[in-house]
Amino acid sequence: SSLSFGLKMSAPTVWEGAGMSQLDFMHKDECVLLDMDDQIVGHDNKYESHIFCPERPRGKLHRAFSVFLFNEQGQLLLQQRAKEKITFPSVWTNTCCSHPLFGYQPSEVDGPEEVKRGDVPGVKRAAVRKLEHELGISPSQIPIEDFKFLTRLHYWAADVVTHGPASPWGEHEIDYILFIQVNNVDLKPNPEEVMDTKWVSYVELLEMMMPASNLLWSPWFRIIATKFLGTWWKDLPKTLSTDLHFDPDHIHRFDCSDEHMGGAGGAGPWLDMKGSEFGDLWLGQVRVNNGKAPATPSMKHLLQKDEHNVWRLEAIE
């Protein structure tokens, strides 16, 4: 129960999104606020949680989730966010990205023990709720027990691509990564949430992420795709059915690419800075793990910076 974390809940209700605008959700939905260790410290609405300003150059750190939904053929479902979205509109990203919310029943707020066990029922309930809201997927087609929680990603990004260099909007999240594979889903995308969808193989994703495609990508998906996704996807059956890639103990921390720095608070490099007590230095660097460096992820691509100093995927023939 959320009450166990010292947060007082008033009149818990079932979430209802019918007839509400993006701005309505910004003021209605309450994000779960966190400290650097993913411990719950409070809650605030989406509007306040996503404001970047001089007093809070990276907004308020809050909990999120990213769903990667695969079909029987092992293809990943991508979505292009609707142009009406306030943060990161029109960008391509993974199947569904959103927030577990405070104040609803059944509870979407998980505690440390649930994270350690890996069951995270609150985050999974939130994922089912948003997959239905955004993509029209029936909860009966995505049972909670079929979701596999892998690990957590801490990142931040100012939405300066959409709103200009002094953007007041951005994301600062500890993102729970969820994988699920389904035999069949019926898609009925909500046009206020989703502009387009596409099933892709890993090679097709690499092609879409080439600079020549001129497609916009969410900053969180770009981090996941370049640093983890190839390994997880290559081992998809094992990723889903075993604990091969289950890592509840680490919170992997990365700055956004250069194009997402700045904003109204003038935020710059932080998590990836040399000597950072928070940074998770992975590709091209060494992260000590029980005294041993991790194996290099076996992904069929190179990670290179383009002429704008932005990390991009380059496929290996």
Buried (B, 14 or more C-beta within 10 A) or exposed (E): EBEEBEBEBEEEEEBEBEEBEBEEBBEBBBBBBBEEEBEBBBBBBBBBBBBBEEEBBBBBBBBBBBBBBBBEEEBBBBBBBBEBBBBBBBBBBBBBBBBBBBBBBEBBBBBEEBBEEBBBBBBBBBBBBBBBBBBBBEEEBBEBEBBBBBBBBBBBBBBBBBBEEEBBBBBBBBBBBBBBBBEEBEEEBEEBBBBEBBBBEBEBBBBBBBBEEEEBBBBBBBBBBBBBBBBBBBBBEEBBEEEBBEBBEEBBBBBBBBBBBBBBBBBEEBBBEEEBEBBBBBEEEEEEEEEEEEEEBEBEBEBEEEEEEBBBBEBEE
